[in-house]
Amino acid sequence: MRRQIASLLVVVAVGAAVACTNNSPPPERTQDAAADGVAMTGGESSAIHLLTLTYRKPAVVGTDVAVSAKGLPAGREVDLQWLTVSGGWVIEDYYHFRGKKYSETSVSLGRFTVDANGALNARFAVPEDFGGVHDVVATIGGVAVAQNGIEVTQSFEMSPASGPLGTPIQLRVTGLGWRTMESTWVVNWDNTLLGFVSAASSKGSAIARFRATGPAGKHIVHVLTGYQGQGYLNHEQAPNSYLPRPQFTFETTPGPAPNAAYAEPYQRQPVPATTVAIDGAAFLLSPTQGPVQTKATLRGAGFPRNASLRLIWQTYVGSRVSGNGFEPQEREIGTVAAGADGRIDAPVSIPDDLGGLHGLVLRDGDRTLAQTYFVIETSIVGMTPASGPAGTPVTIHLKGVGWTEYDNIYVATYDNAYMGYACGFNTNGDVVINFTASGEPGIHLIDLYPGIYQGPATEPQLLYRLPQLTYAEDHPGNKIPALRFAFEVTR
């Protein structure tokens, strides 16, 4: 879209620190029309007019906006454009996490006709998008003729408001910004850090998921601004004090409490396309996702007849903290027999290995014939013991924890309070977590959330290695699920 107006600032890398300053008001939108001229046809005026936007403030996603302008060419069709950005978390080579990146874009809010008096009257609803300031531009034939701006504010809604210990709680957010100071909020449960909320890759909307805990009674859920993943307490004196800082109350009621460990359902993981080096041949693995020791099946046709083919498993080995680095590794896990007709139908037991994407390669000697892929899911071996008095040593055992910079850790909370994190790379996805049970007699909840191990060296690191509560919509890469546990402290 050709336009002679000020454009959005495009931030290529988001995450630079912002210093604390004295309290300052939110950025204001100018109400003056741009002075630049725009070429029109048929002797029409080239001035960019003021686009009047009327709406109830603060504007949030879904807010109804009335649009008007005067002095436009009668009978012409106007395309109303919403200026925004596209982008989000950046992953390179499957395993490198590069932070966030955005680029300028625009979307149409609809097409409207200028009346005989040169007036434009239209309406639109604020789209589900990032919060912050957005330009709204009226164009005719791709040329800007009127403009103004609107600031989209964040909204927060928590449900339910009560339930027994272990009740799943959802905090729905819209309008989280793409700019650093508007991008991240923090949830505190009873004044302890639970985790952070983001929507970097989900256009500003996401759901923070956590569970009710603590004794029966009211519990305070405070949502703080915190661009590095930690709550900013003197909000009133912050440079972004205009941002909302909501507070909710959850009432934990008497009732049955969870006493079993479980992993939330896995989302379907992206898998590269299978490749076959033989013309007309076919190769299929089913299923392509599951925990270690999954019983899968390889089927194919068009391969060398009566051949004994090598099946190769691809993985990575190493460590990010030892100084020795990491590297890809291949190992032969069996042979596959092709029949007299060149068909393959063979069982495959998925190895005990790191979570995430692995290649399965079929070779005739050293010649690669085909390659497919399998995604290992994290699975719970168990938690032992499941009960005991305060001070009891407790062990959680996991398999298939990932190895990339964005899914090789799980971050633990105990009764919705941050406890620490565990890595899976150095032990090939086999993770053992040891801690000591604490608290009053009754059920206590231990939750493991996806985190982010590390990001670019140029970005603040405090955001990472904390529980990401919006993991289901906004975790980089694989969107791995949370793992839930319960321990009963006895007298």
N, C-alpha and C positions, 0 to 999 in steps of 0.2 A: 504494500500500500504506500503510494507516494504521498508524503505529507511534509509541510513546512512548519512543523511544531516541535517543541521540546520532546525528546523521547525518554522512555524509562532508562534509568541507569542500569546497565547490565553488569551484574556481579559474576565474574567467572569463578572465583573461589570464595566461599563464604566461611567465616569463622574467625576473622581477626578480632582481637580483644578490643573492647570499648571501655574507655576509662570512665569512672564515676565522676559526675559533675554535680553542680547545684541543680535543684529542681528546675525543669524547663517545660514549657507547654508543648503539646503535640505539634507536628508540622502542619502548617495551614495551607489550604489550597487557595490560590489566587482566584478571584472572581472576574478578573479582567481578561477579555478576549486577547488572543495572540495577535500581534500587529503585523505579522508577515503576510504578504499577499500570496494568492493562489490563482494560477491561470484558469480562467473559465472560458466557455464558448458563447458566442452570440451576444457579446457585449455585456455579459452578466458581471456583477460585482465580484472582485477577487478577495474581498476582506474575509478573514476568519471571524465568525460571529461567536458571541457568547452562547453556549449551550446551557440553558437553565435546568438544573436538576433539583427536583423537589422530593423529599423523602423524610421519613421519621428517623431521627438520630438516636443512638448510634446506628449506623448501617451495618447489618450483618448479612450473611448468606441468606438469600430468599427475600430480602427487603424489597418492597415495591417502590419503584422510582418513576416519577412522571418527568418527561423530557419535553422541553419546548425551546423554540428558537424563532427569530423573526428575520426578515430581510433575505430569505433564501429564494432561489429561482422557482417560480410557481410551476407545479405539475411535475417536478423532477423527483426521481426516486432517491431516497437517502438510505445508505447502508450505515447503521450505527455500530461502531466498532468498540470493543472492550480491549484495552491494552493490558497485557500481562506478561508473564514469563513461562517458559516451559523448561523442564529439567528436573533435577533432584540428586539423589545419591549417585555417585559414579563408581563403577567397578571396572577394573581393567584386568585382562588375562584371567578372568574368573576369580582370582584370589586377592588381588590388590584393591584396597579400599582407598579412594582418592578424595573423599569428602563430598562436597556438593558443588554443582555447576548449573548455571541457568543461562538462558538466552531469551532475548526479547521476542515476543510474538503477539498476535491479536486474534480475537474471535468475534464473529458477527453476533450482535444482539437482536438482529432482525432488520427488515427492510420496510420503510415507511414512505408515504408520498407527501410532498409539500403541497399545502392547499393553495387555492387561487390567490390568496392574499400574501403568499410567501411565508406562511407560518408552518412550522413543524410541531406536531403534537404526537407523542408516542409514550409508551410505557415499557419497562422491562423489569425483571426481577434480578437482583444481584446474583450472579452465577456462583456456583460452588467453586471457589477458587482461593488462592492465597489472600491473606489479609494485607492491609497496608493501602497505600494510595494507588489508584488506577485511573488513568486517563480514559475518558469517554469521548470519542471523536465521531462526528457525523461527516460522512464522505459522499460525494457525488461523482460518479465515474472514476473512483479511486483517488479523488482530490479532497483534502480536508476543507470543510466549509464552516464547521463550528466545533467547539470543544469545551470541555470542563473536566473536573476530576471529582472523585469520590473516595473517601477513606473507609475501607472495610474493617470492621472491628471483630475481634475474636468472640466466639460464643461457646459456652460450656453447659452441658446438661448431664447430670448424674442420675442413674437409675439402677436398681430400686433404691428407696430411702431407708429400708429396714429389711431384716431377715436374720435367720440364725447364723451362727459362726460358719464360715465357709461359703456364704452366699456369693455368687459371682456378681461383681459390680462393673458397670460400664460407664465410663466418662466420655461422652461424645463431644468432640471439639470440631469447630469449623473456623475458617478464616485465620489459621496460624500463618504467619508471614514467611516469606522466603528470605527476607533480610535477616541478618544475624540477631538483632535485638527482639524481633517479633517471631522467632522461629521455634523457641523451646520454652516449655513450662515444666514445672516440677510438682509432683504430688507428695504432700506430707500427710501421713496418717498419725493422728495424735502427736503432732510435733516431731515426728521422726521421718527421715527421708525414705520414701518408698520407691520412687523411680521417676524417669523423665518422660515427657510427652512431646512428640514431634510429628510433623506431617510433611516432611521434605520432599517426598516422591509421590504424595497422594493429594496434591493440589490444595493443601491446607486443611483437609478434613481427615480425621482418624478417630479410632476408639481406643482409649486406654482401658486395659482389662486388669482387674485385681480382685482379691477376695476379702470379705469381711472377716475380721479377727478380733481378738480381745475379749474381755468379760462382757456379760450382758449390760447394756446401757448405751449411752450416746457416745459417738466417736466423731472427732472433727477431721474433716477432709479439706485440707487447705491447698489451693492450687496457686503456686507462686511463679512469677517470671524468673527465669534462670537460664540464660543462653548457654552456659557451660554445664548445665545439668544439675546445678545446685541452687537452692532457693535463695532469692534476694529478699532479705528481711526488711530493710528500711526503704520499702517500696515508695513511700510518699516523697522521699528525697532523691529518687532515681531519675536519670535523664529520660526514662521511658515510663514515668509515673502515670501517664495517660492510658496505659494498657490495663485491661481488666485483671483483677486478682480475686477470683471467686472463692467462696467458702461454702461447704456443704456439711450437713450432719447426717451420719448414718447411725441408726439404732440397731445394735446387735440384740436379737431377741432370743429367749430360750428355745431350744429345739434340737433336733438331731444334728450332729456335727460329722464332717467327713472323717473317715479313718483309713482310707485306702490311697495308695499312690497311683497317679495316672499321668499320662502325657496327653495334652490336648491334640485334636486331630491335625495331621500334617496337611498343609496345602500341597497341591500338585506342583512338583518342581519342574522347571524347564530342563529339557534334555536335548542336546544337539541331535541333528538328523543322523541316522545310520548311514554309513558309507559302504559301498560294495565295489571291489576292483574288477569283478568279472561281469562282462556284459550279459544282461538278462538274468543274473542271479538275484536272489532275494534272501534277506537275513532279518530275523526278528527275535527280540528278547521280550519275555513277558513273565512277571511284571517288570517295570523299569524303576520301581521305587519300593523301599521297605527297609526294615531293620537288618542288622547282621544276621547271617544264617538263613535269610529268606530262600525258599526253594523256588527258583525260577526255571524257565524253560527256554532253550535256544531252538529256533526252527529256521530252516532255510532250504533253498533249492538252487540248482545250477552250479554246484561245487564239484571238484574233481571226484570221479567215481571211485568208490572203495578206498578212499583216502583216510589216513589217520592225521587229523589236523590239531595243531597246538592251540590251546586257549590261554591267552595272556591277560592278566589283571594289572591295570595301571593305577598307581597311587602316588603319594608323596611321602617322604620321610625327612625328619630333621627337627629343628627347633629354631624359634626366633630369638631365644634368650641365651643360647649356649655360645653364640659367636661363630658356630660352624655353618649356619644357614640351613637351607633345605633344598631338596632336589627331587625330580620325578624318579620313580622306580617302577620297573616291570618285573612280574614273576609269573611263571607258568603254573596254573592251578588245575590243569587236567588236559585230557585229549578228547577230541570230538570226532566221532566216526561218521563219515559220509557214506551213504548206502550205494548200492549198485546203480541207482538212478540219480545219484548226486544230491539226494535229499539229506537234511539234518534234522534230527529230533532228539535233543539231549538235555538232561537235567543239569542245573548249575546251582551249587550252594554258594551264596554270596559270602565272601570272606569276612572275618572279624577285623574291621579296619576303621579308618577315619570316616566320619560323616561327610556327606556331600557327594559330588560327582566323581565317578570313576569310569575309565574306559575298559571295555572288554574287546579284545582283539583276537581274530581268528587268523592263524598263519599256517601256511604250508611250508615247513622249514623256516626260512627267514623271510619268505614272501608274505606280505599282508594281503589277505583276501577280503576281509570285512572288519568293520569296527562298529560297535554299538556302545551304549552307556547305561549305567545304573546309578541311582542316587540312594545312598545309605541314610536312613533316618536315625536320629538319636532315640535310644530305647532305655527303659528303666529295668535294671537287673533287680534292684530291690533296695529297701531301707531297713537296716537292722541295728538294734531292735526297734520295734514300733511303739514301745511304752517302757516306762521306768521312772524312778524318782528324779527330781532335779539333780543334775550332775552326772547323769548317765551318758557315757560316750556313745555317739550315734554315727553310723556310716551310711552314706548314700553311694550306690554303685550304678554307673551309667555305661552304656556302650554306644559307639557311633557318634561321639561328639566330633564336631567339624574341625577343620584346619585352616580355613581362610582367615584373613584379617577381620572379617565381619561375622563369622559364625563359629570361631574356635573357642568361645567362652560361653559359660552360663553364669549368671549373676544371681546370688541367693539373697532372699529376705527371710527373716524369722519374725513371725507375727507382724508383717508389713514394715519391718525395719531392716535397712540394708545390713547385710552380714559379710559379704565378700564375693569373690568370683573364683571360678575354676577353669583351667585350660585343658584342652584335649589333644593338642598336636604331639607333644613329646612322647605320649604313651599310645599313639596310634588309635586315638578315640576312646580308649578304656580309661574312665575317670572314676576315682574314688575320693569322696569328700568326707572328711571327719570333723565333727563338731561336738559340742556338749549341750545336752538338753537343759533348758532353764525355764523359769517361770512358775506360776502357781499351778496347783493340780488342775488338770483338764486338758483339752485338746489344744495344741499349738500348731500353727501352719508354717510350713517351709515351702517356699515357692522359688523355682529357678526360672529366671527370665533371660531371653536372648540379650546380649549386649554387643558392643563393638570393641574389639581388642585394641586396635590402634588406627589412627588416621594419618594424614600427611603431617610431616614434621613442622610445617608452617602454621598448623592449626592448634588451638588450645586442646589439651588432652583430657581435661576434667570431664567433658561430656561423655567420654567413653569409659568402659568397664563399670557402668552403672546399669541398673535394670531399665530396659526400654519397654515401657508399658504399652506403647502403640506398635508392638512387634508384628501384629497380624496384618496391618496395612502398610507400615512404613519401614520395617527393618530392611537394611540393604541386602540385595541379593536374594537369599533363599527364603526369607520370612519363616524361619523355624519357629515352632510353637513353644509355649511355656510348659514346665513340668511341675506337677503339684504333689505335695506330700503332707502328711499329718502325723504328729507325735503326741502321745498322751503322757503327760506328766502325772505320775501316781504319788500317793502320799507315802 
